[in-house]
Amino acid sequence: MSIFKTFSFYFAVFGILLAALFSKISVAPSPSVTFVHEPAEKPFINAIAASGIVEAKDKNIEIGTPEEGILVELWHHVGDKVEQGDPLFRIDSATLEAQVLVETSKLKEAKIELENLENQLQRYTSIRDPRAISQDEFQRKKYELSAAQARVEAAEASLAQTLQQISRLKVLAPKSGIILQQNIRVGENVSRSKPAIILGDLDHLQIRVDVDEQSAGLFNYKNPAIAFPKNKYDLAIPLTFVRVEPFVIPKKSLSGAGDERVDTRVLQIIYAFDAPENYPIYVGQQADVYIEKNH
């Protein structure tokens, strides 16, 4: 009986050791965490951390169409440099041009009627004997002449309005810059719901920084600020303060960080900067921004 107990004891110990060994072998070692890019180090001991979007000077200009219609001419494409007043695109104006013919004919008819009434009234006034024509008839002709003059003016205004509508369908560049984006093609219907062309000044870039409203009170425009392009944390770009847009707005530009709040409001601050020579910076690119805060 004692031999059986001794055998059971050693068998149990062997089972425990075997289970522990199997457990150690089956558990895979935890992989080491490797960062693809080291996070940027704060350039200041006390700093406001914010995100920013690169944009053209004075913000990117979203050019729309005054009227919806078929695009018939497109003079420039993405990357082209345009000067202020250069034509960009034209919407089909065939219907309005046909209307011009009708209104031109109406204006001509109104002018002929006005000329006839002017001649009649001139003949009446040239009669030396006032008894040769009744005063009622004379006054009626004067009223008819005034009405004819009003019809001519109305026809001229209607024609001018139609010509103005035609000229508006030829969209011109509001300022000099580079075409950054183009959402239209010849033959397509151009909608007013989205910009047809986005224009910007790439010679002078700026960054629009979103500072969370919780940190807005710590901001001082006199303090230095540094920007780091995404995934290029060894490139520090000094920023020059331009202005604060004092209206706090809901946050729209998201950086994708896991701890980022999407229900917050932000104070937008504009900084200018000189693009680095050895690293291209593009409009729409995100950057991490650090602003030294008051101690």
C-alpha positions as CSV (number, residue, x, y, z in Angstrom):
1,M,0.0,0.0,0.0
2,S,2.8,2.4,0.8
3,I,4.5,1.6,-2.5
4,F,1.3,2.5,-4.3
5,K,1.1,5.8,-2.5
6,T,4.7,6.6,-3.2
7,F,4.1,5.9,-6.9
8,S,1.1,8.1,-7.0
9,F,3.0,10.9,-5.4
10,Y,5.8,10.8,-7.9
11,F,3.4,10.5,-10.8
12,A,1.5,13.6,-9.6
13,V,4.7,15.6,-9.3
14,F,5.8,14.5,-12.8
15,G,2.4,15.6,-14.2
16,I,2.7,19.0,-12.6
17,L,6.3,19.5,-14.0
18,L,5.1,18.3,-17.5
19,A,2.2,20.7,-17.5
20,A,4.4,23.6,-16.5
21,L,6.9,22.8,-19.2
22,F,4.2,22.5,-21.9
23,S,2.7,25.8,-20.8
24,K,6.0,27.6,-21.1
25,I,6.6,26.2,-24.5
26,S,3.1,27.0,-25.9
27,V,3.1,30.6,-24.8
28,A,4.7,32.7,-27.6
29,P,7.0,35.5,-26.5
30,S,5.5,39.0,-26.8
31,P,6.9,40.8,-29.9
32,S,8.9,43.8,-29.2
33,V,7.3,47.1,-30.1
34,T,9.2,48.9,-32.9
35,F,8.2,52.4,-33.8
36,V,8.4,53.2,-37.5
37,H,9.0,56.9,-36.7
38,E,10.1,58.3,-33.4
39,P,7.6,60.9,-32.1
40,A,8.7,64.5,-32.2
41,E,10.3,65.8,-29.1
42,K,8.8,68.9,-27.7
43,P,11.1,71.8,-28.6
44,F,9.9,73.7,-25.4
45,I,9.7,72.6,-21.8
46,N,6.1,74.0,-21.6
47,A,4.3,73.8,-24.9
48,I,0.9,73.8,-26.5
49,A,0.6,70.8,-28.8
50,A,-1.6,71.3,-31.8
51,S,-2.2,70.1,-35.3
52,G,-2.0,72.2,-38.4
53,I,-2.8,72.1,-42.2
54,V,-0.6,73.7,-44.8
55,E,-2.4,76.1,-47.1
56,A,-1.7,78.7,-49.6
57,K,-1.3,82.3,-48.6
58,D,-4.7,84.0,-47.7
59,K,-6.2,80.5,-47.7
60,N,-7.0,78.4,-50.7
61,I,-9.6,80.0,-53.0
62,E,-12.5,77.8,-53.9
63,I,-13.9,79.0,-57.3
64,G,-17.4,78.0,-58.1
65,T,-19.8,78.5,-61.0
66,P,-22.4,81.3,-60.9
67,E,-24.9,79.0,-62.7
68,E,-25.2,75.3,-63.2
69,G,-24.7,74.1,-66.8
70,I,-22.6,72.1,-69.3
71,L,-18.9,73.0,-69.4
72,V,-17.9,73.9,-73.0
73,E,-14.5,75.4,-72.5
74,L,-11.6,74.8,-70.1
75,W,-8.5,76.8,-70.5
76,H,-6.2,75.6,-67.7
77,H,-5.5,72.5,-65.7
78,V,-4.0,71.4,-62.4
79,G,-0.5,72.9,-61.9
80,D,-1.0,75.8,-64.3
81,K,-0.1,79.3,-63.1
82,V,-2.7,81.9,-63.9
83,E,-2.8,85.6,-63.5
84,Q,-5.6,87.7,-62.1
85,G,-8.3,88.1,-64.8
86,D,-7.3,85.1,-66.9
87,P,-10.2,83.0,-68.2
88,L,-10.5,79.6,-66.4
89,F,-13.7,78.0,-67.9
90,R,-17.0,78.7,-69.6
91,I,-20.5,77.3,-69.1
92,D,-22.7,76.8,-72.1
93,S,-24.6,80.0,-72.9
94,A,-26.6,79.0,-76.0
95,T,-30.0,79.5,-74.4
96,L,-29.0,83.0,-73.2
97,E,-27.5,83.9,-76.6
98,A,-30.9,83.0,-78.2
99,Q,-32.6,85.2,-75.7
100,V,-30.3,88.0,-76.7
101,L,-31.6,87.8,-80.2
102,V,-35.2,88.1,-79.0
103,E,-34.5,91.0,-76.7
104,T,-32.5,92.8,-79.3
105,S,-35.5,92.6,-81.6
106,K,-37.8,93.9,-78.9
107,L,-35.5,96.8,-78.2
108,K,-35.4,97.7,-81.9
109,E,-39.2,97.6,-82.1
110,A,-39.5,99.8,-79.0
111,K,-37.0,102.3,-80.4
112,I,-39.0,102.5,-83.7
113,E,-42.2,103.1,-81.7
114,L,-40.5,105.8,-79.7
115,E,-39.2,107.5,-82.8
116,N,-42.7,107.5,-84.4
117,L,-44.2,109.1,-81.3
118,E,-41.4,111.7,-81.1
119,N,-42.1,112.6,-84.7
120,Q,-45.9,112.9,-84.1
121,L,-45.4,115.1,-81.0
122,Q,-42.9,117.2,-82.9
123,R,-45.5,117.8,-85.6
124,Y,-48.1,118.8,-83.0
125,T,-45.7,121.3,-81.4
126,S,-44.8,122.8,-84.7
127,I,-48.4,123.8,-85.4
128,R,-48.7,127.5,-84.7
129,D,-52.4,127.6,-84.2
130,P,-53.1,125.8,-80.9
131,R,-56.8,125.4,-82.0
132,A,-55.8,123.0,-84.8
133,I,-55.3,120.2,-82.3
134,S,-57.2,119.4,-79.1
135,Q,-55.3,119.6,-75.8
136,D,-56.5,116.2,-74.8
137,E,-55.0,114.6,-77.9
138,F,-51.7,116.5,-77.3
139,Q,-51.5,115.3,-73.7
140,R,-52.3,111.7,-74.8
141,K,-49.4,111.8,-77.2
142,K,-47.1,113.0,-74.4
143,Y,-48.2,110.2,-72.2
144,E,-47.7,107.7,-75.0
145,L,-44.2,109.1,-75.6
146,S,-43.3,108.7,-71.9
147,A,-44.6,105.1,-72.0
148,A,-42.6,104.4,-75.1
149,Q,-39.4,105.8,-73.5
150,A,-40.1,103.5,-70.5
151,R,-40.4,100.5,-72.8
152,V,-37.1,101.3,-74.4
153,E,-35.4,101.6,-71.1
154,A,-36.9,98.3,-69.9
155,A,-35.8,96.6,-73.1
156,E,-32.3,98.0,-72.7
157,A,-32.1,96.8,-69.1
158,S,-33.4,93.3,-70.0
159,L,-30.8,93.0,-72.8
160,A,-28.0,94.3,-70.5
161,Q,-29.0,91.8,-67.8
162,T,-28.9,88.9,-70.3
163,L,-25.5,90.0,-71.6
164,Q,-24.3,90.2,-68.0
165,Q,-25.5,86.7,-67.4
166,I,-23.6,85.5,-70.4
167,S,-20.4,87.2,-69.3
168,R,-20.7,85.6,-65.8
169,L,-20.7,82.2,-67.4
170,K,-17.1,82.9,-68.4
171,V,-15.3,82.5,-65.0
172,L,-12.1,84.5,-64.5
173,A,-9.3,84.0,-62.0
174,P,-9.9,86.3,-59.0
175,K,-6.2,86.6,-58.3
176,S,-2.9,85.2,-59.4
177,G,-1.9,81.7,-58.3
178,I,-1.5,78.0,-59.1
179,I,-4.5,75.7,-59.8
180,L,-4.3,73.2,-57.0
181,Q,-7.4,71.1,-57.7
182,Q,-9.9,70.8,-60.6
183,N,-13.2,69.0,-60.3
184,I,-14.6,69.7,-63.8
185,R,-14.3,68.3,-67.3
186,V,-15.5,69.5,-70.7
187,G,-18.9,68.1,-71.4
188,E,-19.9,67.5,-67.8
189,N,-22.6,69.4,-65.9
190,V,-21.0,71.8,-63.5
191,S,-22.7,71.8,-60.1
192,R,-22.8,74.7,-57.6
193,S,-22.6,72.3,-54.7
194,K,-18.8,71.9,-54.8
195,P,-15.9,74.1,-56.0
196,A,-15.0,73.7,-59.6
197,I,-11.4,74.9,-59.1
198,I,-9.2,75.5,-56.1
199,L,-6.6,78.2,-56.6
200,G,-3.7,79.1,-54.3
201,D,-0.5,81.1,-54.0
202,L,2.3,78.5,-53.7
203,D,5.0,81.1,-53.6
204,H,4.0,81.9,-50.0
205,L,2.7,79.1,-47.7
206,Q,1.1,79.3,-44.3
207,I,-0.2,76.8,-41.8
208,R,-3.6,76.9,-40.1
209,V,-3.2,75.6,-36.6
210,D,-6.0,74.2,-34.5
211,V,-5.5,74.9,-30.8
212,D,-8.0,73.1,-28.5
213,E,-10.2,75.5,-26.7
214,Q,-8.9,74.2,-23.4
215,S,-5.5,75.5,-24.3
216,A,-6.6,78.7,-26.0
217,G,-6.1,80.8,-22.8
218,L,-2.5,79.7,-22.6
219,F,-1.6,81.0,-26.1
220,N,0.6,84.0,-26.5
221,Y,1.3,85.2,-30.1
222,K,4.7,86.6,-29.0
223,N,5.9,83.1,-28.0
224,P,7.8,81.0,-30.6
225,A,6.3,78.1,-32.5
226,I,7.7,75.1,-34.3
227,A,6.1,72.8,-36.9
228,F,7.2,69.2,-37.7
229,P,5.8,67.6,-40.9
230,K,4.1,64.3,-40.3
231,N,6.7,61.4,-40.2
232,K,9.5,63.9,-40.5
233,Y,10.2,64.7,-36.9
234,D,13.8,65.6,-37.4
235,L,12.8,68.6,-39.5
236,A,11.9,71.6,-37.3
237,I,10.3,74.5,-39.2
238,P,10.2,77.9,-37.4
239,L,6.8,79.6,-37.7
240,T,6.1,83.3,-38.0
241,F,2.8,84.5,-36.4
242,V,0.3,86.1,-38.8
243,R,-3.0,86.4,-37.1
244,V,-5.6,84.8,-34.8
245,E,-9.1,84.0,-36.1
246,P,-10.9,84.8,-32.8
247,F,-14.1,82.8,-33.6
248,V,-13.8,79.4,-32.0
249,I,-15.2,76.7,-34.3
250,P,-15.9,72.9,-34.2
251,K,-12.8,70.9,-35.0
252,K,-12.9,69.6,-38.6
253,S,-9.3,68.6,-39.4
254,L,-8.5,65.3,-37.7
255,S,-4.9,64.1,-37.3
256,G,-5.9,60.4,-36.7
257,A,-4.3,60.1,-33.3
258,G,-5.8,57.5,-31.0
259,D,-6.3,59.9,-28.1
260,E,-7.7,62.7,-30.3
261,R,-11.0,64.3,-29.3
262,V,-13.5,64.9,-32.1
263,D,-16.1,66.7,-30.1
264,T,-14.0,69.7,-29.2
265,R,-13.8,73.2,-30.5
266,V,-10.6,74.9,-31.7
267,L,-9.1,78.4,-32.0
268,Q,-7.5,78.7,-35.4
269,I,-4.1,80.5,-35.6
270,I,-2.3,81.4,-38.8
271,Y,1.4,81.1,-39.1
272,A,3.7,81.8,-42.1
273,F,6.8,79.8,-42.8
274,D,9.6,79.4,-45.4
275,A,9.5,76.1,-47.1
276,P,12.6,74.0,-46.5
277,E,14.9,73.5,-49.5
278,N,15.6,69.8,-48.9
279,Y,12.1,68.7,-48.2
280,P,9.0,69.4,-50.2
281,I,5.9,70.8,-48.4
282,Y,2.5,70.5,-50.1
283,V,-0.7,72.3,-49.6
284,G,-3.1,70.1,-47.5
285,Q,-0.2,68.4,-45.7
286,Q,-0.6,67.9,-41.9
287,A,2.0,68.9,-39.4
288,D,2.5,68.7,-35.6
289,V,2.8,72.2,-34.1
290,Y,4.3,73.2,-30.7
291,I,3.8,76.6,-29.3
292,E,5.6,77.7,-26.2
293,K,3.1,78.6,-23.6
294,N,3.3,81.1,-20.7
295,H,4.9,79.7,-17.6
